[in-house]
Amino acid sequence: MTDTVFRNYIAGEWVEGNRAVANISPADKADLIGHYAQADKAQTEAAITAAGVAQVEWAKSGLEQRYSVLMAIGDELIQRKDELGRLLAREEGKTLAEGVGETYRSGQFFHYYAAEVLRQMGETADSVRPGVEIETRREPVGVVGVITPWNFPTATAAWKIAPALAFGNAVVFKPANQVTASAWSLTEIISRQGLPAGTFNLVMGPGAEVGDVLINSRGINALTFTGSLETGRKVAVATAMNLVKCQLEMGSKNALIVLDDADLDNAVECAVGGAYGGTGQKCTASSRLIVTEGIHDRFVAAVIERMKKLVVGHPLKEGVHIGAVGDARQMEQNLRYLQLAKDEGGTLAFGGNVLTEDTDGYYLQPALFTETTNAMTINREEAFAPIACVIKVKDYEQALATLNDTNFGLTGGICTESLKYATDFKRQAKTGCVMVNLPTAGTDYHVPFGGRKDSSFGPREQGSYAKEFYTVVKTTYIRA
């Protein structure tokens, strides 16, 4: 426990807020991680102004300088993965292994974009007019507002901040208020890299105050947001009013299809890992399990047997597979969806119990529903919970139609030994990411990430595709 107040970072200085909030572990309400300063409107505006000034200088920095800065950040994240992963697990509730893994992956994001710094290549072309040559190049978009969620507090921040800095932008970073410790730790690392004061700013606080300033500011040139669909729509409207470039990653209702010819053991691992890993609090989690008739009963029985082996408990305890639910509000939402699924006719085949552990935290046994239809609310809305619902279908065609029958379109998966169906699925699934004989949760950092429909809006994140959001294209005409 600590009474230290961790401050915001604005214009190269650690700044006190107008108040502070307690960061308490969802796994143990007696575990006070610290108090974190809350920025007000004036401080947020000051951070935006400082970023605008610093960005001009940072954009002029040499490529090797940017490369060195990003490599140093990535190196330290990886070197401190155990320490920072433990902190992440305490404040977010995911298991220690997941926290360490997320921290390590965050370091890889900075390493990847360090390399991207040195891969910035322009293009040349001949004009249709004789004697005129053309050059195209990418330049920084300017000041980037970064708003991140609580479920991946370090990784989501990393995959937004790293490309922003790599391409010469300045950043104003607002993390979710539940996970300020991870955000502060990342900021502390960045603060020691010799960036021009104001190049990177941390403004902690509620979305209704700090976030509102960011999304409505004319000093922001681009805004990247990951969070709920409801908030994402508000961000889109606000940024559109100022013609600010906008990138949104929002809700999902991902599905995994299991066909009769699937390898049963692999299908079970894909379903259980994809649905319940990270306490089901992943935007890529497979909450709909669409299963054909021939394998349905065997699959359900095997999934239940596998679920019986899952250990729920304190995230730092050895042997635990599933940690704590994110917070009290998330637990309340989970219980509401459990009851709603029952009320609409779903059969609770396993789990769904609130658990009592050695520490006073938010623990929920993973739940599996059968006898559900795609029309039920539990299969239409994102619960963000360790809840999966089985939908029985006749054949592949009905399975595909069911998977696509949703307002969302982030990830979709299929388990099958058929090349015919796998090939067709890759083409016909209306999702941004497609998985074949793999869990729907689990993506790489060097390729584009994003969805369709209500899941995503704007340019893709991650990989080389990130430059579409973090840069602008300039075309130059030259007469010799």
Secondary structure, DSSP 8 states (H G I E B T S, - for coil): ----EE-EEETTEEE--SEEEEEE-TT-TT-EEEEEEE--HHHHHHHHHHHHHHHHHHHTS-HHHHHHHHHHHHHHHHHTHHHHHHHHHHHH---HHHHHHHHHHHHHHHHHHHHHHTT---EEEE-SSTTEEEEEEEEE--EEEEE--SSSTTHHHHHHHHHHHHTT-EEEEE--GGGHHHHHHHHHHHHTS---TTSEEE--S-IIIIIHHHHH-TT-SEEEEES-HHHHHHHHHHHHHTT-EEEEE----EEEEE-TTS-HHHHHHHHHHHHHGGGG--TT-EEEEEEEHHHHHHHHHHHHHHHTT--B--TTSTT-SB---S-HHHHHHHHHHHHHHHHTT-EEEE---B---SSSS--B--EEEES--TTSGGGTS---SSEEEEEEESSHHHHHHHHH-SS--SEEEEE-S-HHHHHHHHHH--SSEEEESS-SS---SSS-B--SGGGEESS-BSGGGGHHHHEEEEEEEEE-
